[in-house]
Amino acid sequence: MNEITGILNIFGPIFGLVGTMLIFFFGIPPLVDDGGYSCLVADGADKKRVRKIKFYKNSGRTGLILILLSFLAQLAIELMSLKIL
């Protein structure tokens, strides 16, 4: 039981830190523009920009998932210390 708590104590904050950094650099996914259209080009989407936007969305989602995992790890540690898990 102590080994699991130790592992969660290490990886919980790491997941939270990495997730927060991803969201800081790439933004929250729904707030990122997903059209790929340039204001000067009206006939179609720029494929390079669309790929970049997809990368930003995926990075933001990964950040949110890592923050969620961090929270769940900290919750599990607390429940283990209270002998609930």
Order of alpha helices (4+ residues) and beta strands (2+ residues): alpha-alpha
